[in-house]
């Protein structure tokens, strides 16, 4: 797959949808379902490319991942991609942006609204406020000030 992003993989996306229909009943007219599948597949594709990038960082072109042993040309293309100025600039920008995050979500799979309802059922007077520290790590005091100022 000599492509930079999931959006560039038209032919591969068709194969994915064909493969999924073997296991699931998919309504291709359901826009929300198709969007969800595409979003999830794009996420998996990004994670896969990230894993390959980490292998490249550790071993360079000489360490070929097992999944690409029979596709040396694809590994070479990916290595060239990982070594390009465009990729490096994007990588540095993304790392910098992740470092600027003031809040880190950590509530798990349960939606926050369910946690609010649980707190309300337990008698919490301000469940929306009480759920905040349960669901976010506050990296900087400024983030707390911001939250309080926009919600008071």
N, C-alpha and C positions, 0 to 999 in steps of 0.2 A: 504494500500500500504506500506508494510514493506520493503521499498527500500530507499537507500541513495541518488540516483541520477536518473535523467530521463533516462540515458543510461541503467539502470538496469531494466527498466519497459517494457520488450519486449511484454508481453501479454497485458498490458494496452495500449501500443502504437497501437497494432492491433485494439483494441476496439475504440480508438480515430479515427483512419483512417476510420474504418467502419462507425462510427457515422458521420464523416464529409461528407461521400459520400451521406448521406441522404439529405444534404443541398447544397452541391457543387459538380460540375463536376471536378474530380481530375484525371489528367493524371499521373498514377503511374510510367510512364516511364520518366517523366520530373524530372530529378535529382535536378534541381534548386528549383522547387516547393516543392519537398519532403524535401530537406534540409531546406528550409524556414519554413515549417510547423514544422519540428522537432526542429529547433532553437527556434521558438516562443513558442512551447509547453514546451520546457526545461526551458525557461525563466519564464513562468507562474508557472511551477512546483516549481522552486526555490523561487519565490515570495510567493507561498502558504506555502512552508516549513518555510520560514522566518516568515510569519505571525504566524504560529503555534509555532515557537520558541519564539516569543515575548509573546505569551499567556503563554507559559511554564515559561518564565522568571518572569512574573508577578504573576502567581498563582501556579506554580508547577504542580504536577500530579493531584491535587484535582480539578483544573479548567479545565473541559473538553470542548473543542470547540464544538459548536452546530453541525458542520458538522461531528463530530466523536462521538456523543452521543450514537449511536447504534453500534459503533465499538471500544469499550473500549480496546480491545487487541491491536488495531493499535495505539491508543493513548499511551498505556503503552510502546509499542515498540519505538515510537517517543521520549517519555520522556527519555528512556534509551539511545537512540541515542544522544539526546541533552546533556545528562549528561556525555557522554563518553569523555575520554581524547582526542581521535582522533578528535572529533567534536570541542571540546574547542580549541585545538591547531589550527585547520583550521580557526575557527572563529576569534581568536586573530590575526593570520597572515593576514587574509583578511581585518580586521579592520585597521591594521597597514598599509597595502598597500594602502587602500583608503585614509588614512591620508597623504600619501606621494605624492598624485597627485598634480602636479603643475598647471595644467590647468583643468578647468571645462567647458565643452561644454554646451552652452545654446541657441542655435539658433532655437530650436523648430523643427517642422516637415519639414520646407522648407530646401532643400539641400543648402549647402554653395555655390555651383556653381551658383545657381539661384540668390543668394544675390549678388555675384560678378557681374553677368550680369546686374542686376538692377543698381548697382553702376556705371558700365561702361556706361549704357544708360543715366544716370544722369550726365555724364561727368567727373567722377572721373578719375584722372590720374593714380593712382595705386590702382585699385579696390581690388586686392588680399590682399594688405597690409591693406587697409581701412576696409575690412570685418573682419579682425582678432579680433580687440577689440569688434566688434559687436557680435561675436560668442563664445568668450571665456572669462571667468573671470580669471584674472591673480592674483594668490594667492601670488606669490613671484616675486620680481624683477628679480631674476635669470632666470625665465622662459622667460621673455621678452628678456633678453640678449641672451639666447639660440636661440630663434626664429629669432632674428635679425642676429646672427652670422651664422646660417645655410642658411639663405636666402639672404645673401649679398655677 
